[in-house]
Amino acid sequence: MKKIYIAGHRGMVGSALVRAAQSRQDLEVIVATRDELNLLDQSAVNSFLAHHQPAMVMIAAAKVGGIHANNTYPAEFLYENVMIATNLIEASRRAGVQRLLNLGSSCIYPKHAPQPMPESCLLSSPLEPTNEAYAIAKIAALKLCQAYRHQYGLLYHSAMPTNLYGPGDNYHAENSHVVPALIRRIHEAKVQQHESITIWGTGTPRREFLYVDDLAEACFHLIEHADPPDWVNVGTGKDISIRELTQLIAEIIGFTGQILNDPTKPDGTPRKLLDMTLGHSLGWQAKTSLRHGLTEAYQAFLQEWQQGKVRIES
């Protein structure tokens, strides 16, 4: 059996990767909690990988958040994400790891990138200011994998997922992403019988959303590919406006109140849709529809809420 180390296994993405890995018969999954391994400590990461000697590494560990968190804590988002990636990539090289998949984000692409966004538009114009720090860290990780592949001949490569959602998401009131933020707020509005909810911005920006278990399937497809691209988009190739998304979630939850907008709040990038031409050419496509995925995500939220296990991380 091959050993695979999944960094960030307690997060939404990492837990989906663990589920996918455990469904296979040929993989032994290695994980470590934050108490067991501080990914910001280069020496500790070197020792951990030297001891376990995995054949493959997947980097799902990251400091993540929505517009508010990115705007408020740019120093932490840049420093911690750069350190996590560089420590894991260099420690993997030292430990003789031949195969590494780094998880990035579609926010690496310019604010006014062509739509849909091809991989080739990277670094072609300025980034979206509200998440620039996070994007720069993710670009650095992508470029480091590319450099290690070129210089050392190691199959280190990256996947750039679109906005993700699903079981195990973070439901912090201020620092979560748009789907979990809406699920929690609309659920609470229903329970408290509010007549309306107010969403940030105009509601017109369009976003693409991918169910997290589809991403996990894509990651294993990529890490077993004989000659993958240095980086490749992972999404559905379909988008929806924030207002339409809010209405869909309200319908799934059963909230019948008004949906209002606060145009004084930032919208962020006008549109973010990935060009999936390259990804589809590699033989992978997303399977889960947005309605089905959001229904699954809400049911997971209800179960986690009832069990007192909802992730609420600042």
C-alpha positions in Angstrom: 0.0 0.0 0.0 1.1 3.5 -0.7 1.2 6.1 2.1 -0.4 9.4 1.5 -0.2 12.4 3.8 -3.1 14.7 3.7 -2.3 18.1 5.4 -5.3 19.9 6.8 -7.5 16.7 7.2 -9.9 18.4 9.7 -11.0 21.1 7.3 -13.8 20.7 4.8 -11.5 19.9 1.9 -9.1 17.7 3.9 -11.9 15.6 5.4 -13.3 15.1 1.9 -9.9 14.0 0.7 -9.6 11.6 3.6 -13.1 10.1 2.8 -12.0 9.6 -0.8 -8.6 8.1 0.2 -10.2 5.7 2.7 -12.6 4.4 0.0 -9.6 3.1 -1.9 -7.9 -0.2 -1.2 -4.3 0.8 -2.1 -3.7 3.8 0.2 -2.6 4.2 3.8 -3.7 7.6 5.0 -1.4 9.6 7.3 -2.8 12.7 9.1 -1.7 14.9 12.1 -3.7 17.4 14.2 -2.4 20.9 14.9 -1.4 19.8 18.3 0.7 16.9 16.8 2.2 19.0 14.0 2.6 22.7 13.6 2.8 23.3 9.9 4.3 26.8 10.5 7.4 25.0 12.1 9.8 24.0 9.3 11.9 21.7 11.5 8.8 19.9 12.8 7.4 19.4 9.3 10.8 18.1 8.1 11.0 15.6 10.9 7.4 14.4 10.4 7.7 13.7 6.7 11.2 12.2 7.1 9.7 9.8 9.7 6.6 8.8 7.8 8.1 8.7 4.3 4.8 9.0 2.4 4.7 8.3 -1.4 2.3 11.2 -2.0 1.4 14.4 -0.2 -1.8 16.5 -0.6 -1.8 20.1 0.7 -5.3 21.1 1.8 -4.1 23.0 4.9 -4.6 26.7 4.7 -5.9 29.7 6.6 -9.2 30.5 4.8 -12.1 32.9 5.1 -14.5 35.2 3.2 -14.2 38.9 2.2 -14.4 40.2 5.8 -11.7 37.9 7.1 -9.4 38.5 4.1 -9.9 42.3 4.5 -9.3 42.3 8.2 -6.3 39.9 8.5 -4.2 40.2 5.4 -0.9 39.7 7.2 -2.0 36.4 8.7 -3.5 35.2 5.4 -0.2 36.0 3.6 2.3 34.8 6.2 0.6 31.6 7.3 -0.4 30.3 3.9 3.1 31.0 2.5 4.7 29.2 5.4 2.4 26.2 5.3 3.0 25.6 1.6 6.8 26.3 1.6 7.4 24.1 4.6 5.4 21.2 3.2 6.9 21.4 -0.3 10.5 21.6 0.8 10.0 18.9 3.5 8.5 16.7 0.9 11.5 17.1 -1.4 13.9 16.3 1.5 11.9 13.2 2.4 12.0 11.9 -1.1 8.3 12.4 -1.9 7.9 12.0 -5.6 4.2 13.1 -6.0 2.6 16.2 -4.4 -0.7 17.9 -5.1 -1.0 21.5 -3.9 -4.6 22.9 -3.5 -4.9 26.5 -4.5 -7.9 28.7 -5.3 -9.6 30.4 -8.2 -8.8 33.8 -6.4 -5.3 33.5 -7.9 -6.6 34.9 -11.1 -6.8 38.7 -11.9 -9.9 40.7 -10.8 -10.7 41.5 -14.4 -9.7 38.2 -15.9 -11.4 37.0 -19.0 -14.5 35.0 -18.3 -14.4 32.1 -18.1 -10.9 32.2 -16.6 -8.3 30.0 -18.4 -5.1 28.9 -16.6 -3.1 31.1 -18.9 -4.5 34.3 -17.5 -2.5 34.0 -14.3 -0.5 37.1 -13.4 -1.8 38.9 -16.5 -3.3 41.9 -14.6 -3.9 43.1 -10.9 -5.6 40.9 -8.3 -8.9 41.5 -6.5 -7.8 43.8 -3.5 -10.1 42.2 -1.0 -8.3 38.8 -1.1 -4.9 39.9 -2.6 -2.9 38.5 0.4 -4.4 35.1 0.2 -4.1 35.0 -3.6 -0.4 36.0 -3.5 0.3 33.1 -1.0 -1.5 30.7 -3.3 0.4 31.9 -6.4 3.7 31.5 -4.5 2.8 27.9 -3.7 1.8 27.1 -7.2 5.0 28.6 -8.6 7.1 26.8 -6.0 5.6 23.5 -7.2 6.3 24.4 -10.8 9.9 25.4 -9.9 10.5 22.1 -8.0 9.1 20.1 -10.9 11.4 22.0 -13.3 14.5 21.9 -11.2 14.3 18.6 -9.4 12.1 16.5 -11.7 9.5 16.0 -9.0 5.8 15.6 -10.0 4.7 18.5 -7.8 1.6 20.2 -9.3 -1.5 22.2 -8.3 -5.3 22.2 -8.6 -7.2 25.5 -8.6 -10.7 24.8 -7.3 -13.5 27.3 -7.5 -15.7 28.2 -4.5 -16.3 25.1 -2.4 -19.0 24.0 -0.1 -20.2 20.8 1.7 -20.0 18.8 4.9 -17.6 20.1 7.4 -17.7 23.7 6.3 -16.9 26.7 8.6 -20.0 28.5 9.8 -18.4 31.4 11.7 -20.8 34.4 11.6 -18.3 36.8 10.1 -15.3 34.8 8.7 -17.0 32.1 6.7 -17.4 31.8 2.9 -20.7 32.8 1.2 -22.5 29.4 1.1 -22.0 28.5 4.8 -22.6 32.1 5.8 -26.0 32.1 3.9 -26.9 28.6 5.2 -26.4 29.6 8.8 -28.1 33.1 8.5 -31.1 31.8 6.6 -31.5 28.8 8.9 -31.4 31.1 12.0 -33.8 33.6 10.3 -36.3 30.7 9.7 -36.0 29.4 13.2 -36.4 32.9 14.7 -39.2 33.7 12.2 -37.6 36.8 10.8 -39.5 38.7 8.1 -36.3 39.3 6.0 -32.6 38.9 5.7 -30.0 41.3 4.3 -27.1 40.1 2.1 -23.9 42.0 1.4 -23.6 44.0 -1.8 -25.9 44.3 -4.7 -26.4 40.5 -5.2 -25.3 40.8 -8.9 -21.8 39.3 -8.7 -21.7 35.8 -10.2 -19.9 32.9 -8.6 -19.2 29.2 -9.4 -19.6 26.6 -6.7 -18.3 23.0 -6.4 -19.4 20.3 -4.0 -16.3 19.3 -1.9 -16.6 15.6 -2.6 -16.4 16.4 -6.3 -13.1 18.2 -5.7 -11.7 15.2 -3.8 -12.5 13.0 -6.7 -10.8 15.4 -9.0 -7.7 15.5 -6.8 -7.2 11.8 -6.9 -7.8 11.8 -10.6 -5.0 14.4 -11.0 -2.5 12.9 -8.6 -2.7 9.6 -10.5 -2.3 11.3 -13.9 1.0 10.4 -15.6 1.7 13.9 -16.8 -0.6 16.5 -15.3 -0.4 20.2 -16.0 1.5 22.4 -13.6 -1.8 23.8 -12.5 -5.4 23.1 -13.6 -8.8 24.6 -12.8 -11.3 22.4 -11.0 -14.9 23.6 -11.1 -18.3 23.1 -12.8 -18.0 25.6 -15.6 -21.3 27.1 -14.5 -22.1 30.1 -12.3 -25.0 31.8 -10.5 -25.6 35.3 -9.1 -25.3 35.8 -5.3 -29.0 36.8 -5.2 -30.0 33.7 -7.1 -27.9 31.6 -4.8 -29.5 33.2 -1.8 -33.0 32.5 -3.2 -32.0 28.8 -3.9 -30.7 28.3 -0.3 -33.8 30.0 1.1 -36.0 27.6 -0.9 -34.0 24.5 0.3 -34.2 25.7 3.9 -37.8 26.8 3.7 -37.4 30.5 4.5 -40.1 32.5 3.0 -39.1 36.0 4.1 -37.8 38.9 2.0 -34.2 39.0 0.7 -32.8 42.5 0.9 -29.5 43.9 -0.3 -27.0 46.3 1.4 -25.2 48.0 -1.5 -22.8 49.8 1.0 -21.0 46.5 1.5 -18.4 45.3 -1.0 -19.3 43.0 -3.8 -15.8 41.7 -4.6 -15.0 40.5 -8.0 -17.9 41.0 -10.5 -17.6 37.4 -11.9 -15.5 34.3 -11.2 -16.0 31.4 -13.6 -13.4 28.9 -14.4 -12.6 27.7 -17.9 -12.8 24.0 -17.6 -11.5 23.1 -21.1 -8.2 21.8 -19.7 -9.7 19.9 -16.8 -12.3 18.2 -19.0 -9.6 17.2 -21.5 -7.9 15.3 -18.7 -11.0 13.1 -18.3 -12.8 14.7 -15.2 -16.1 16.4 -14.8 -18.1 17.4 -11.7 -21.1 15.2 -10.9 -23.1 17.0 -8.2 -25.7 19.6 -9.2 -25.8 22.8 -7.2 -29.3 22.1 -5.8 -28.4 18.6 -4.8 -25.1 19.7 -3.3 -26.7 22.5 -1.3 -29.4 20.2 0.0 -26.7 17.8 1.2 -24.7 20.6 2.7 -27.8 21.9 4.7 -28.6 18.4 5.9 -25.0 18.0 7.1 -25.2 21.4 8.8 -28.4 20.4 10.6 -26.8 17.1 11.8 -23.6 18.9 12.9 -25.7 21.6 14.7 -27.8 19.0 16.6 -24.7 17.1 17.6 -22.9 20.3 18.7 -20.1 19.7 16.1 -20.6 22.7 13.8 -17.2 24.2 12.9 -17.1 27.9 13.9 -13.5 29.0 13.4 -12.4 32.6 13.3 
